[in-house]
Amino acid sequence: MTDLIPAPAGVVDRWDIDRIDPYLVCRFAGTAQTVTIHEKGAKVCEVGDKPFRAGCR
């Protein structure tokens, strides 16, 4: 497992993940809770602010 550094893309940060099998891991401030989503087959993941959103396609 590794953390990837995003490439800024305007109002979102973007990760190009063409040759890996990604998992999206969300950690919630002030808690020990996490949500992990296997994004099998995704080529790009993005995260944005205002409102916060994250996803892969």
CHARMM internal coordinates of N, CA and C (Angstrom, degrees):
IC EDIT
DIST 1 N 1 CA 1.4533
DIST 1 CA 1 C 1.5187
ANGL 1 N 1 CA 1 C 108.94
DIST 1 C 2 N 1.3258
ANGL 1 CA 1 C 2 N 114.13
DIHE 1 N 1 CA 1 C 2 N 149.21
DIST 2 N 2 CA 1.4535
ANGL 1 C 2 N 2 CA 120.06
DIHE 1 CA 1 C 2 N 2 CA 178.97
DIST 2 CA 2 C 1.5168
ANGL 2 N 2 CA 2 C 109.11
DIHE 1 C 2 N 2 CA 2 C -152.30
DIST 2 C 3 N 1.3127
ANGL 2 CA 2 C 3 N 116.07
DIHE 2 N 2 CA 2 C 3 N 157.57
DIST 3 N 3 CA 1.4556
ANGL 2 C 3 N 3 CA 121.93
DIHE 2 CA 2 C 3 N 3 CA 171.48
DIST 3 CA 3 C 1.5131
ANGL 3 N 3 CA 3 C 107.33
DIHE 2 C 3 N 3 CA 3 C -99.19
DIST 3 C 4 N 1.3188
ANGL 3 CA 3 C 4 N 117.38
DIHE 3 N 3 CA 3 C 4 N 133.69
DIST 4 N 4 CA 1.4619
ANGL 3 C 4 N 4 CA 121.89
DIHE 3 CA 3 C 4 N 4 CA 179.34
DIST 4 CA 4 C 1.5207
ANGL 4 N 4 CA 4 C 109.92
DIHE 3 C 4 N 4 CA 4 C -101.05
DIST 4 C 5 N 1.3214
ANGL 4 CA 4 C 5 N 116.22
DIHE 4 N 4 CA 4 C 5 N 145.76
DIST 5 N 5 CA 1.4634
ANGL 4 C 5 N 5 CA 121.85
DIHE 4 CA 4 C 5 N 5 CA 176.52
DIST 5 CA 5 C 1.5223
ANGL 5 N 5 CA 5 C 107.80
DIHE 4 C 5 N 5 CA 5 C -88.53
DIST 5 C 6 N 1.3443
ANGL 5 CA 5 C 6 N 117.30
DIHE 5 N 5 CA 5 C 6 N 127.59
DIST 6 N 6 CA 1.4650
ANGL 5 C 6 N 6 CA 119.35
DIHE 5 CA 5 C 6 N 6 CA -176.77
DIST 6 CA 6 C 1.5215
ANGL 6 N 6 CA 6 C 112.46
DIHE 5 C 6 N 6 CA 6 C -77.12
DIST 6 C 7 N 1.3242
ANGL 6 CA 6 C 7 N 115.08
DIHE 6 N 6 CA 6 C 7 N 159.09
DIST 7 N 7 CA 1.4616
ANGL 6 C 7 N 7 CA 122.61
DIHE 6 CA 6 C 7 N 7 CA 171.32
DIST 7 CA 7 C 1.5182
ANGL 7 N 7 CA 7 C 106.76
DIHE 6 C 7 N 7 CA 7 C -99.23
DIST 7 C 8 N 1.3536
ANGL 7 CA 7 C 8 N 118.77
DIHE 7 N 7 CA 7 C 8 N 117.47
DIST 8 N 8 CA 1.4669
ANGL 7 C 8 N 8 CA 120.18
DIHE 7 CA 7 C 8 N 8 CA 179.13
DIST 8 CA 8 C 1.5247
ANGL 8 N 8 CA 8 C 110.22
DIHE 7 C 8 N 8 CA 8 C -58.34
DIST 8 C 9 N 1.3310
ANGL 8 CA 8 C 9 N 116.37
DIHE 8 N 8 CA 8 C 9 N 134.72
DIST 9 N 9 CA 1.4668
ANGL 8 C 9 N 9 CA 122.06
DIHE 8 CA 8 C 9 N 9 CA -178.76
DIST 9 CA 9 C 1.5225
ANGL 9 N 9 CA 9 C 108.97
DIHE 8 C 9 N 9 CA 9 C -136.63
DIST 9 C 10 N 1.3215
ANGL 9 CA 9 C 10 N 117.26
DIHE 9 N 9 CA 9 C 10 N 64.90
DIST 10 N 10 CA 1.4619
ANGL 9 C 10 N 10 CA 120.62
DIHE 9 CA 9 C 10 N 10 CA -178.68
DIST 10 CA 10 C 1.5103
ANGL 10 N 10 CA 10 C 111.59
DIHE 9 C 10 N 10 CA 10 C 77.95
DIST 10 C 11 N 1.3274
ANGL 10 CA 10 C 11 N 116.96
DIHE 10 N 10 CA 10 C 11 N -121.20
DIST 11 N 11 CA 1.4642
ANGL 10 C 11 N 11 CA 121.39
DIHE 10 CA 10 C 11 N 11 CA -177.29
DIST 11 CA 11 C 1.5209
ANGL 11 N 11 CA 11 C 112.76
DIHE 10 C 11 N 11 CA 11 C -85.21
DIST 11 C 12 N 1.3357
ANGL 11 CA 11 C 12 N 117.65
DIHE 11 N 11 CA 11 C 12 N 0.11
DIST 12 N 12 CA 1.4638
ANGL 11 C 12 N 12 CA 122.22
DIHE 11 CA 11 C 12 N 12 CA 177.74
DIST 12 CA 12 C 1.5206
ANGL 12 N 12 CA 12 C 109.83
DIHE 11 C 12 N 12 CA 12 C -128.37
DIST 12 C 13 N 1.3223
ANGL 12 CA 12 C 13 N 115.84
DIHE 12 N 12 CA 12 C 13 N 159.16
DIST 13 N 13 CA 1.4637
ANGL 12 C 13 N 13 CA 121.98
DIHE 12 CA 12 C 13 N 13 CA 168.52
DIST 13 CA 13 C 1.5171
ANGL 13 N 13 CA 13 C 106.12
DIHE 12 C 13 N 13 CA 13 C -102.21
DIST 13 C 14 N 1.3281
ANGL 13 CA 13 C 14 N 116.71
DIHE 13 N 13 CA 13 C 14 N 141.85
DIST 14 N 14 CA 1.4645
ANGL 13 C 14 N 14 CA 120.73
DIHE 13 CA 13 C 14 N 14 CA -173.78
DIST 14 CA 14 C 1.5309
ANGL 14 N 14 CA 14 C 110.33
DIHE 13 C 14 N 14 CA 14 C -129.46
DIST 14 C 15 N 1.3279
ANGL 14 CA 14 C 15 N 114.30
DIHE 14 N 14 CA 14 C 15 N 141.07
DIST 15 N 15 CA 1.4588
ANGL 14 C 15 N 15 CA 121.91
DIHE 14 CA 14 C 15 N 15 CA 173.85
DIST 15 CA 15 C 1.5184
ANGL 15 N 15 CA 15 C 107.98
DIHE 14 C 15 N 15 CA 15 C -117.79
DIST 15 C 16 N 1.3199
ANGL 15 CA 15 C 16 N 117.73
DIHE 15 N 15 CA 15 C 16 N 124.64
DIST 16 N 16 CA 1.4608
ANGL 15 C 16 N 16 CA 121.55
DIHE 15 CA 15 C 16 N 16 CA 172.41
DIST 16 CA 16 C 1.5198
ANGL 16 N 16 CA 16 C 107.14
DIHE 15 C 16 N 16 CA 16 C -89.75
DIST 16 C 17 N 1.3132
ANGL 16 CA 16 C 17 N 116.95
DIHE 16 N 16 CA 16 C 17 N 118.88
DIST 17 N 17 CA 1.4681
ANGL 16 C 17 N 17 CA 121.90
DIHE 16 CA 16 C 17 N 17 CA -170.44
DIST 17 CA 17 C 1.5188
ANGL 17 N 17 CA 17 C 111.22
DIHE 16 C 17 N 17 CA 17 C -127.52
DIST 17 C 18 N 1.3071
ANGL 17 CA 17 C 18 N 116.21
DIHE 17 N 17 CA 17 C 18 N 41.21
DIST 18 N 18 CA 1.4603
ANGL 17 C 18 N 18 CA 122.55
DIHE 17 CA 17 C 18 N 18 CA -172.56
DIST 18 CA 18 C 1.5301
ANGL 18 N 18 CA 18 C 114.12
DIHE 17 C 18 N 18 CA 18 C -57.93
DIST 18 C 19 N 1.3026
ANGL 18 CA 18 C 19 N 119.73
DIHE 18 N 18 CA 18 C 19 N -34.30
DIST 19 N 19 CA 1.4721
ANGL 18 C 19 N 19 CA 120.49
DIHE 18 CA 18 C 19 N 19 CA -172.84
DIST 19 CA 19 C 1.5285
ANGL 19 N 19 CA 19 C 113.85
DIHE 18 C 19 N 19 CA 19 C -116.03
DIST 19 C 20 N 1.3181
ANGL 19 CA 19 C 20 N 117.16
DIHE 19 N 19 CA 19 C 20 N 23.98
DIST 20 N 20 CA 1.4615
ANGL 19 C 20 N 20 CA 119.33
DIHE 19 CA 19 C 20 N 20 CA 177.59
DIST 20 CA 20 C 1.5272
ANGL 20 N 20 CA 20 C 109.86
DIHE 19 C 20 N 20 CA 20 C -127.93
DIST 20 C 21 N 1.3084
ANGL 20 CA 20 C 21 N 116.65
DIHE 20 N 20 CA 20 C 21 N 165.38
DIST 21 N 21 CA 1.4599
ANGL 20 C 21 N 21 CA 123.70
DIHE 20 CA 20 C 21 N 21 CA 177.89
DIST 21 CA 21 C 1.5334
ANGL 21 N 21 CA 21 C 106.66
DIHE 20 C 21 N 21 CA 21 C -104.97
DIST 21 C 22 N 1.3464
ANGL 21 CA 21 C 22 N 118.55
DIHE 21 N 21 CA 21 C 22 N 91.90
DIST 22 N 22 CA 1.4650
ANGL 21 C 22 N 22 CA 121.15
DIHE 21 CA 21 C 22 N 22 CA -167.52
DIST 22 CA 22 C 1.5281
ANGL 22 N 22 CA 22 C 114.96
DIHE 21 C 22 N 22 CA 22 C -83.18
DIST 22 C 23 N 1.3110
ANGL 22 CA 22 C 23 N 113.53
DIHE 22 N 22 CA 22 C 23 N 153.01
DIST 23 N 23 CA 1.4560
ANGL 22 C 23 N 23 CA 123.69
DIHE 22 CA 22 C 23 N 23 CA 169.16
DIST 23 CA 23 C 1.5186
ANGL 23 N 23 CA 23 C 106.91
DIHE 22 C 23 N 23 CA 23 C -124.13
DIST 23 C 24 N 1.3141
ANGL 23 CA 23 C 24 N 117.69
DIHE 23 N 23 CA 23 C 24 N 131.82
DIST 24 N 24 CA 1.4523
ANGL 23 C 24 N 24 CA 123.32
DIHE 23 CA 23 C 24 N 24 CA 175.90
DIST 24 CA 24 C 1.5188
ANGL 24 N 24 CA 24 C 106.75
DIHE 23 C 24 N 24 CA 24 C -94.49
DIST 24 C 25 N 1.3441
ANGL 24 CA 24 C 25 N 116.99
DIHE 24 N 24 CA 24 C 25 N 119.39
DIST 25 N 25 CA 1.4600
ANGL 24 C 25 N 25 CA 121.77
DIHE 24 CA 24 C 25 N 25 CA -177.82
DIST 25 CA 25 C 1.5216
ANGL 25 N 25 CA 25 C 108.36
DIHE 24 C 25 N 25 CA 25 C -115.52
DIST 25 C 26 N 1.3262
ANGL 25 CA 25 C 26 N 116.31
DIHE 25 N 25 CA 25 C 26 N 120.23
DIST 26 N 26 CA 1.4620
ANGL 25 C 26 N 26 CA 122.13
DIHE 25 CA 25 C 26 N 26 CA 179.38
DIST 26 CA 26 C 1.5239
ANGL 26 N 26 CA 26 C 108.60
DIHE 25 C 26 N 26 CA 26 C -107.68
DIST 26 C 27 N 1.3231
ANGL 26 CA 26 C 27 N 115.64
DIHE 26 N 26 CA 26 C 27 N 127.95
DIST 27 N 27 CA 1.4719
ANGL 26 C 27 N 27 CA 121.94
DIHE 26 CA 26 C 27 N 27 CA 176.61
DIST 27 CA 27 C 1.5216
ANGL 27 N 27 CA 27 C 107.27
DIHE 26 C 27 N 27 CA 27 C -113.00
DIST 27 C 28 N 1.3112
ANGL 27 CA 27 C 28 N 116.72
DIHE 27 N 27 CA 27 C 28 N 140.35
DIST 28 N 28 CA 1.4523
ANGL 27 C 28 N 28 CA 121.80
DIHE 27 CA 27 C 28 N 28 CA -174.79
DIST 28 CA 28 C 1.5241
ANGL 28 N 28 CA 28 C 110.44
DIHE 27 C 28 N 28 CA 28 C -107.48
DIST 28 C 29 N 1.3324
ANGL 28 CA 28 C 29 N 116.04
DIHE 28 N 28 CA 28 C 29 N 123.70
DIST 29 N 29 CA 1.4672
ANGL 28 C 29 N 29 CA 122.54
DIHE 28 CA 28 C 29 N 29 CA -177.25
DIST 29 CA 29 C 1.5247
ANGL 29 N 29 CA 29 C 110.81
DIHE 28 C 29 N 29 CA 29 C -56.87
DIST 29 C 30 N 1.3211
ANGL 29 CA 29 C 30 N 115.04
DIHE 29 N 29 CA 29 C 30 N 137.60
DIST 30 N 30 CA 1.4523
ANGL 29 C 30 N 30 CA 120.89
DIHE 29 CA 29 C 30 N 30 CA 176.61
DIST 30 CA 30 C 1.5189
ANGL 30 N 30 CA 30 C 114.84
DIHE 29 C 30 N 30 CA 30 C 79.16
DIST 30 C 31 N 1.3421
ANGL 30 CA 30 C 31 N 117.20
DIHE 30 N 30 CA 30 C 31 N 4.87
DIST 31 N 31 CA 1.4715
ANGL 30 C 31 N 31 CA 120.60
DIHE 30 CA 30 C 31 N 31 CA 179.52
DIST 31 CA 31 C 1.5284
ANGL 31 N 31 CA 31 C 109.13
DIHE 30 C 31 N 31 CA 31 C -137.17
DIST 31 C 32 N 1.3015
ANGL 31 CA 31 C 32 N 115.44
DIHE 31 N 31 CA 31 C 32 N 171.90
DIST 32 N 32 CA 1.4623
ANGL 31 C 32 N 32 CA 121.14
DIHE 31 CA 31 C 32 N 32 CA 173.75
DIST 32 CA 32 C 1.5282
ANGL 32 N 32 CA 32 C 110.29
DIHE 31 C 32 N 32 CA 32 C -99.86
DIST 32 C 33 N 1.3311
ANGL 32 CA 32 C 33 N 117.83
DIHE 32 N 32 CA 32 C 33 N 10.28
DIST 33 N 33 CA 1.4574
ANGL 32 C 33 N 33 CA 123.35
DIHE 32 CA 32 C 33 N 33 CA -175.26
DIST 33 CA 33 C 1.5218
ANGL 33 N 33 CA 33 C 112.17
DIHE 32 C 33 N 33 CA 33 C -79.79
DIST 33 C 34 N 1.3082
ANGL 33 CA 33 C 34 N 116.28
DIHE 33 N 33 CA 33 C 34 N 139.35
DIST 34 N 34 CA 1.4618
ANGL 33 C 34 N 34 CA 122.20
DIHE 33 CA 33 C 34 N 34 CA 172.26
DIST 34 CA 34 C 1.5251
ANGL 34 N 34 CA 34 C 109.16
DIHE 33 C 34 N 34 CA 34 C -137.18
DIST 34 C 35 N 1.3203
ANGL 34 CA 34 C 35 N 114.83
DIHE 34 N 34 CA 34 C 35 N 155.05
DIST 35 N 35 CA 1.4576
ANGL 34 C 35 N 35 CA 122.41
DIHE 34 CA 34 C 35 N 35 CA 173.44
DIST 35 CA 35 C 1.5206
ANGL 35 N 35 CA 35 C 106.26
DIHE 34 C 35 N 35 CA 35 C -126.42
DIST 35 C 36 N 1.3212
ANGL 35 CA 35 C 36 N 117.44
DIHE 35 N 35 CA 35 C 36 N 128.84
DIST 36 N 36 CA 1.4617
ANGL 35 C 36 N 36 CA 122.31
DIHE 35 CA 35 C 36 N 36 CA 179.77
DIST 36 CA 36 C 1.5223
ANGL 36 N 36 CA 36 C 109.03
DIHE 35 C 36 N 36 CA 36 C -118.95
DIST 36 C 37 N 1.3400
ANGL 36 CA 36 C 37 N 115.34
DIHE 36 N 36 CA 36 C 37 N 128.63
DIST 37 N 37 CA 1.4575
ANGL 36 C 37 N 37 CA 121.35
DIHE 36 CA 36 C 37 N 37 CA -179.10
DIST 37 CA 37 C 1.5228
ANGL 37 N 37 CA 37 C 108.48
DIHE 36 C 37 N 37 CA 37 C -124.03
DIST 37 C 38 N 1.3189
ANGL 37 CA 37 C 38 N 116.88
DIHE 37 N 37 CA 37 C 38 N 125.42
DIST 38 N 38 CA 1.4611
ANGL 37 C 38 N 38 CA 121.79
DIHE 37 CA 37 C 38 N 38 CA 177.25
DIST 38 CA 38 C 1.5280
ANGL 38 N 38 CA 38 C 107.58
DIHE 37 C 38 N 38 CA 38 C -80.37
DIST 38 C 39 N 1.3054
ANGL 38 CA 38 C 39 N 117.88
DIHE 38 N 38 CA 38 C 39 N 115.92
DIST 39 N 39 CA 1.4679
ANGL 38 C 39 N 39 CA 123.38
DIHE 38 CA 38 C 39 N 39 CA -176.55
DIST 39 CA 39 C 1.5276
ANGL 39 N 39 CA 39 C 110.65
DIHE 38 C 39 N 39 CA 39 C -101.01
DIST 39 C 40 N 1.3213
ANGL 39 CA 39 C 40 N 116.27
DIHE 39 N 39 CA 39 C 40 N 51.54
DIST 40 N 40 CA 1.4637
ANGL 39 C 40 N 40 CA 122.84
DIHE 39 CA 39 C 40 N 40 CA -176.84
DIST 40 CA 40 C 1.5332
ANGL 40 N 40 CA 40 C 111.16
DIHE 39 C 40 N 40 CA 40 C -54.33
DIST 40 C 41 N 1.3169
ANGL 40 CA 40 C 41 N 116.07
DIHE 40 N 40 CA 40 C 41 N 129.59
DIST 41 N 41 CA 1.4523
ANGL 40 C 41 N 41 CA 121.87
DIHE 40 CA 40 C 41 N 41 CA 178.14
DIST 41 CA 41 C 1.5170
ANGL 41 N 41 CA 41 C 115.25
DIHE 40 C 41 N 41 CA 41 C 86.29
DIST 41 C 42 N 1.3217
ANGL 41 CA 41 C 42 N 118.08
DIHE 41 N 41 CA 41 C 42 N -4.37
DIST 42 N 42 CA 1.4708
ANGL 41 C 42 N 42 CA 120.68
DIHE 41 CA 41 C 42 N 42 CA -179.89
DIST 42 CA 42 C 1.5261
ANGL 42 N 42 CA 42 C 110.40
DIHE 41 C 42 N 42 CA 42 C -69.81
DIST 42 C 43 N 1.3192
ANGL 42 CA 42 C 43 N 115.86
DIHE 42 N 42 CA 42 C 43 N 148.41
DIST 43 N 43 CA 1.4635
ANGL 42 C 43 N 43 CA 122.03
DIHE 42 CA 42 C 43 N 43 CA 177.50
DIST 43 CA 43 C 1.5215
ANGL 43 N 43 CA 43 C 112.16
DIHE 42 C 43 N 43 CA 43 C -110.67
DIST 43 C 44 N 1.3561
ANGL 43 CA 43 C 44 N 116.12
DIHE 43 N 43 CA 43 C 44 N -22.95
DIST 44 N 44 CA 1.4611
ANGL 43 C 44 N 44 CA 121.70
DIHE 43 CA 43 C 44 N 44 CA -177.32
DIST 44 CA 44 C 1.5250
ANGL 44 N 44 CA 44 C 108.79
DIHE 43 C 44 N 44 CA 44 C -143.99
DIST 44 C 45 N 1.3281
ANGL 44 CA 44 C 45 N 116.80
DIHE 44 N 44 CA 44 C 45 N 138.04
DIST 45 N 45 CA 1.4647
ANGL 44 C 45 N 45 CA 121.97
DIHE 44 CA 44 C 45 N 45 CA 169.74
DIST 45 CA 45 C 1.5230
ANGL 45 N 45 CA 45 C 107.69
DIHE 44 C 45 N 45 CA 45 C -119.79
DIST 45 C 46 N 1.3420
ANGL 45 CA 45 C 46 N 115.95
DIHE 45 N 45 CA 45 C 46 N 145.97
DIST 46 N 46 CA 1.4553
ANGL 45 C 46 N 46 CA 121.43
DIHE 45 CA 45 C 46 N 46 CA -179.63
DIST 46 CA 46 C 1.5175
ANGL 46 N 46 CA 46 C 109.80
DIHE 45 C 46 N 46 CA 46 C -136.80
DIST 46 C 47 N 1.3280
ANGL 46 CA 46 C 47 N 115.22
DIHE 46 N 46 CA 46 C 47 N 150.60
DIST 47 N 47 CA 1.4582
ANGL 46 C 47 N 47 CA 121.70
DIHE 46 CA 46 C 47 N 47 CA 172.75
DIST 47 CA 47 C 1.5224
ANGL 47 N 47 CA 47 C 107.10
DIHE 46 C 47 N 47 CA 47 C -136.72
DIST 47 C 48 N 1.3197
ANGL 47 CA 47 C 48 N 115.48
DIHE 47 N 47 CA 47 C 48 N 138.66
DIST 48 N 48 CA 1.4556
ANGL 47 C 48 N 48 CA 120.72
DIHE 47 CA 47 C 48 N 48 CA -179.76
DIST 48 CA 48 C 1.5145
ANGL 48 N 48 CA 48 C 110.88
DIHE 47 C 48 N 48 CA 48 C -134.88
DIST 48 C 49 N 1.3020
ANGL 48 CA 48 C 49 N 114.58
DIHE 48 N 48 CA 48 C 49 N 168.10
DIST 49 N 49 CA 1.4514
ANGL 48 C 49 N 49 CA 122.19
DIHE 48 CA 48 C 49 N 49 CA -178.23
DIST 49 CA 49 C 1.5251
ANGL 49 N 49 CA 49 C 108.30
DIHE 48 C 49 N 49 CA 49 C -120.78
DIST 49 C 50 N 1.2987
ANGL 49 CA 49 C 50 N 117.41
DIHE 49 N 49 CA 49 C 50 N 156.75
DIST 50 N 50 CA 1.4730
ANGL 49 C 50 N 50 CA 123.38
DIHE 49 CA 49 C 50 N 50 CA 172.78
DIST 50 CA 50 C 1.5043
ANGL 50 N 50 CA 50 C 113.88
DIHE 49 C 50 N 50 CA 50 C 61.39
DIST 50 C 51 N 1.2803
ANGL 50 CA 50 C 51 N 122.57
DIHE 50 N 50 CA 50 C 51 N 70.81
DIST 51 N 51 CA 1.4585
ANGL 50 C 51 N 51 CA 127.29
DIHE 50 CA 50 C 51 N 51 CA -6.17
DIST 51 CA 51 C 1.5278
ANGL 51 N 51 CA 51 C 110.55
DIHE 50 C 51 N 51 CA 51 C -80.51
DIST 51 C 52 N 1.3339
ANGL 51 CA 51 C 52 N 115.64
DIHE 51 N 51 CA 51 C 52 N 157.04
DIST 52 N 52 CA 1.4531
ANGL 51 C 52 N 52 CA 119.49
DIHE 51 CA 51 C 52 N 52 CA 179.57
DIST 52 CA 52 C 1.5184
ANGL 52 N 52 CA 52 C 109.22
DIHE 51 C 52 N 52 CA 52 C -62.69
DIST 52 C 53 N 1.3249
ANGL 52 CA 52 C 53 N 115.88
DIHE 52 N 52 CA 52 C 53 N 136.66
DIST 53 N 53 CA 1.4591
ANGL 52 C 53 N 53 CA 121.29
DIHE 52 CA 52 C 53 N 53 CA 175.91
DIST 53 CA 53 C 1.5226
ANGL 53 N 53 CA 53 C 109.18
DIHE 52 C 53 N 53 CA 53 C -154.21
DIST 53 C 54 N 1.3146
ANGL 53 CA 53 C 54 N 116.31
DIHE 53 N 53 CA 53 C 54 N 148.85
DIST 54 N 54 CA 1.4636
ANGL 53 C 54 N 54 CA 121.51
DIHE 53 CA 53 C 54 N 54 CA 177.69
DIST 54 CA 54 C 1.5178
ANGL 54 N 54 CA 54 C 107.60
DIHE 53 C 54 N 54 CA 54 C -146.96
DIST 54 C 55 N 1.3294
ANGL 54 CA 54 C 55 N 115.21
DIHE 54 N 54 CA 54 C 55 N 144.94
DIST 55 N 55 CA 1.4565
ANGL 54 C 55 N 55 CA 118.86
DIHE 54 CA 54 C 55 N 55 CA 178.01
DIST 55 CA 55 C 1.5086
ANGL 55 N 55 CA 55 C 112.04
DIHE 54 C 55 N 55 CA 55 C -175.79
DIST 55 C 56 N 1.2996
ANGL 55 CA 55 C 56 N 115.06
DIHE 55 N 55 CA 55 C 56 N 167.16
DIST 56 N 56 CA 1.4677
ANGL 55 C 56 N 56 CA 121.46
DIHE 55 CA 55 C 56 N 56 CA 179.83
DIST 56 CA 56 C 1.5182
ANGL 56 N 56 CA 56 C 108.17
DIHE 55 C 56 N 56 CA 56 C -130.33
DIST 56 C 57 N 1.3158
ANGL 56 CA 56 C 57 N 114.76
DIHE 56 N 56 CA 56 C 57 N 153.85
DIST 57 N 57 CA 1.4606
ANGL 56 C 57 N 57 CA 120.34
DIHE 56 CA 56 C 57 N 57 CA 177.29
DIST 57 CA 57 C 1.4974
ANGL 57 N 57 CA 57 C 109.45
DIHE 56 C 57 N 57 CA 57 C -145.77
END
COOR INIT
IC SEED 1 N 1 CA 1 C
IC BUILD
